[in-house]
């Protein structure tokens, strides 16, 4: 009875597991992107202010700050993309989890209905046996 749903449960379970693994990967990538942004901000804060020197030293200092600033901008863009991927992966996993749970609930309901039907049939058989035994007992007592 539940064999027809067992295959569906297996497929849904695989999809849910795959989407959960995808979410975990997206979260790792988001954390790495956040670490990159944080590290670049630390680099920028650690850069000493230009106090004196010739024009070439100033231009090199300005170029370094500009490069770190551009790297921060790109890293923040990548972090925003990673957040979007996490949101999409989370939504996919929640959808797959809900689908799996609904099929599991349906299978549980069918299993319970099947169990109740078997119990009803067993009760009916036991009632029939009891009635037959009673009938045999009454035949014996009337035959005496």
C-alpha positions in Angstrom: 0.0 0.0 0.0 2.7 2.5 0.9 5.2 1.1 -1.6 3.8 3.5 -4.2 4.7 6.5 -2.0 8.0 5.1 -0.9 9.6 5.9 -4.2 8.3 9.4 -4.1 9.6 9.8 -0.5 13.0 8.6 -1.6 13.1 11.0 -4.5 11.9 13.9 -2.4 14.4 13.0 0.3 17.2 13.1 -2.2 16.1 16.5 -3.4 15.8 17.8 0.1 19.3 16.5 1.0 20.8 18.0 -2.2 19.2 21.4 -1.6 20.3 21.3 2.1 23.9 20.6 0.9 23.6 23.4 -1.6 22.5 25.8 1.1 25.4 24.7 3.3 27.8 25.4 0.4 26.2 28.8 -0.2 26.6 29.7 3.4 30.3 28.7 3.4 30.8 30.9 0.3 29.0 33.8 1.9 31.1 33.4 5.1 34.3 33.4 3.0 33.1 36.5 1.1 32.4 38.3 4.4 35.9 37.3 5.7 37.4 38.9 2.5 35.5 42.1 3.0 36.5 42.2 6.7 40.1 41.5 5.8 40.2 44.3 3.2 38.7 46.7 5.7 41.3 45.7 8.2 44.0 46.3 5.5 42.6 49.8 4.8 42.5 50.6 8.5 46.1 49.4 9.0 47.3 51.6 6.2 49.1 54.5 7.7 48.2 58.0 6.7 50.6 59.8 4.3 52.5 62.4 6.3 55.4 63.4 4.2 57.5 62.4 1.2 57.9 63.2 -2.4 55.3 63.1 -5.1 56.1 59.5 -6.2 55.7 58.2 -2.6 52.4 60.1 -2.3 51.2 58.7 -5.6 52.2 55.1 -4.6 50.4 55.6 -1.3 47.3 56.9 -3.0 47.4 54.1 -5.6 47.5 51.5 -2.8 44.5 53.1 -1.0 42.7 53.3 -4.3 43.4 49.6 -5.1 42.2 48.5 -1.6 39.1 50.6 -2.1 38.3 49.0 -5.4 39.0 45.6 -3.9 36.6 46.4 -1.1 33.9 47.5 -3.6 34.3 44.3 -5.6 34.4 42.1 -2.4 31.2 43.8 -1.2 29.6 43.2 -4.6 30.5 39.5 -4.3 29.2 39.4 -0.8 25.9 40.8 -2.0 25.7 38.1 -4.7 26.6 35.4 -2.1 23.7 36.7 0.1 21.4 36.4 -2.9 22.6 32.9 -3.6 22.0 32.0 0.1 18.5 33.4 0.0 17.7 31.4 -3.1 19.2 28.2 -1.7 17.4 28.6 1.6 14.1 29.1 -0.3 14.7 26.0 -2.4 15.6 23.9 0.6 12.5 25.1 2.5 10.4 24.2 -0.5 12.0 20.8 -0.9 11.7 20.2 2.9 8.0 21.1 2.8 7.3 18.8 -0.2 9.1 15.9 1.5 7.2 16.4 4.7 3.9 16.5 2.9 4.6 13.2 1.1 5.8 11.7 4.4 2.6 12.8 6.1 0.5 11.4 3.3 2.4 8.1 3.6 1.8 8.1 7.4 -1.9 8.7 6.9 -2.2 5.9 4.4 -0.2 3.6 6.6 -2.5 4.5 9.6 -5.6 4.0 7.4 -4.3 0.6 6.3 -3.6 -0.3 9.9 -7.1 0.7 10.9 -8.6 -1.4 8.1 -6.6 -4.4 9.1 -7.7 -4.0 12.7 -11.3 -3.7 11.5 -11.0 -6.8 9.5 -9.4 -8.7 12.4 -12.1 -7.6 14.7 -14.8 -8.7 12.2 -13.0 -12.1 11.9 -12.8 -12.5 15.7 -16.5 -11.5 16.0 -17.4 -14.2 13.4 -15.3 -16.8 15.2 -17.0 -15.9 18.5 -20.4 -16.1 16.9 -19.6 -19.5 15.4 -18.3 -20.7 18.7 -21.4 -19.4 20.5 -23.6 -21.0 17.9 -21.9 -24.4 18.3 -22.2 -24.1 22.1 -26.0 -23.3 21.8 -26.5 -26.3 19.4 -24.8 -28.6 22.0 -26.9 -27.3 24.8 -30.2 -27.7 22.9 -29.2 -31.2 21.7 -28.8 -32.4 25.3 
